[in-house]
């Protein structure tokens, strides 16, 4: 079946997005084709603004529209409590909980020698510089519990420990609503080790 070139090009570009296969890309392209001009223009403007108006915060490397992100500019945030995350998407996830009132530092990834990502690629030097310029009392290492995340956590803890700052990490264990019988041994083990006194 012959597909019109503009539709084919749209499908091809949409399928490059993460989690979007060819069929979903086709559905999205056909949906956009059916939309009125105003809806499509709003969509295009949003994508354009995403690329032209967003950059990285000069302090924490979160996404920002100004020199500093809204979190760094907020005087109500606890600047002595610093949460280190892998990507800006992790900041969004933590902020959705409304449980954290500190500030962040986005590394821009994790150590992964096989992928060519070393400490010089990440914002680790910038993190250490913050200890010179800011009064940080506790650092929370909130990296993913995979091999690269664990390696990066251990590496950062080793660098930060001599600075005399309290170091913590996110608790791990059974998710709310989960059943013990369906959890794997490592998760149950972490839950037992990270238990909370009532």
N, C-alpha and C positions, 0 to 999 in steps of 0.2 A: 504494500500500500504506500502510495506517495503522500508524504506529509509536506505541507507548505513550509518553505524555508524559514520564515519568521517564527512559526510555531516550533519547528525543530530546534532552532537556535535557543529559544526560551526554555524548552525542555532540557536541552544540553546544559545550559547555565544553572538552572534550578537543581538539576541532579548533582551538581558539584557541592551543594550544601550538605553538611553532615546530617546523616539520618534520612536523607531524601533519595529514594531510588527513582528509577525511570518512570514507573507507573504513578507515583506520587507527584513527581515533577510534571508529568503530563496533566494530571488533574489540576494542579496549581496553575499551570499555564492556561488551560482551558477556562478555569475560574476567572483569572485575570482578564482574559479575552472577553468574557461575558460582562464584566464589571463596567460601570459607567466611567467616563473620562475622569471625573472628579476623584473617584475612589482610587483609580490607577495613579493619578498625579499625586495624591496624598501619600500613596505607597512609595512612589519614586522619590518624593521629597524626604520622606522619613529615612530611606536608604542613603540618600545624598547627605543629609544632616548627620547620620551615623558616622559617615566617613570624614566629613569636613569639620564638624563641630566638637567631636569627642577626641580627647587625647589622654595621656597619663598624668596623674597628679604628680607634681614635682616633689612631694614629700613621701607619699605612700605607694604610688604607682597604681592606684585604683583609677577607674575611669572618671574623667572630669571634663567640665566645659570651661572652667577657668584654670588658673595656675594650680590652685588647690581644689580638691574634691569637697563635696558638701560635708562629709564626715570630718575631714581635717579642719574645716572652717568652723565647725560647730563647737562653741565654747562649753557646751554642756557635756561633751564627751570627756571621759576619764583618760587624759593623755599619759597617765602613768601605767596604763594597762594596754599592752600592744599584742595584737593577734596577727600572727604570720600565716598567710595563706598562699596557695599555689597560683590561683588566677582570680581575676575580678569576679568571675561567676561564683566563687566561694564567698566573697564579701556579700553578694546578693543573697546567697543561701543563709548565711548567718544573720544578716540584717532582717530577714523575713521572720525570724524567731522572736524578735524584740527582747532578747535575753542578754545581749551584749552591749555595754555602754562605753567600751574603750575605743581605741583607734586601730588601724590596720597597717600591714606592710605586705604588698603583693610581690612575690618573688618572680613571677613570670614563668613558672615551671618548676620542675624538680630535677635533681641530679640524675642523669641518665647517660653514663659513659657510652653505652652501645648506640645511643642516638646522637652522640657528639655534644651532649649538654653537660658542661662542667660548671664549676663554681663561678668562673668568670663570665659565663653567659647569663647567669641569674642576677638578681638585684641583692646579692649578699653583702657586697662592699657597702652599698647604700644603707642596708640594714644596720651594719656595724657602726657606720657613721652617725646614725640616729642616736646611738648610745652616748656619743660625745656631745651632741647638741640638745638632747631632750632628757628629762628626768623620768626614765622608765623604771618601774619597780617590779613589774611582772611581765613576762612574755609567754604567750600561749602559742604553742606550735600546733596549728590546726591543718596539718597536711593529710592527704589521703592515706589510708592504712594499707597501701600496696608496697611492693619492694622499693620502688623509687622514693615514695613518700617517707618510708621508714629510714632509708639511707640518708635522705636530706634532713630529717628530724634529728638523727644521731649526729650528723655533721654540724648542724647549727647548735645543738646543745653543747657540743665540745668547744665550739668557738665562743659561745656566750657565757658558759659556766665561770670562766675566770673574771668576768665583769661583776660578779656578785649579785646578779639579778635573779629573782625567783623565776624558775622555768617550769611550765606545766604543759600538758597536752590535753587534747579532747579525750573525754571518757569513751570507752568502747564497750560494746556488749549487746545484749538482747534489745531489739527495737520495741518501742511501745506497741502493744497489741500482738507481739510475736509469741510463738509457742516454743518452749524449750525443746520439745521432741523434734522440731524441724530445723533447729539451729545446728550449725556445724560445730565441731569440737573446739576449734580455735576461737570462735565467737563466745561460746560458753566459758571457755577458759579465761578470756579477757574480762567477761562479765563478773566472774568470781574474783579475779584479782583486783578489779576496779570497783568492787562493791562499796556501797554507801552506808555509813552507820546511821541508823534511825534513832 
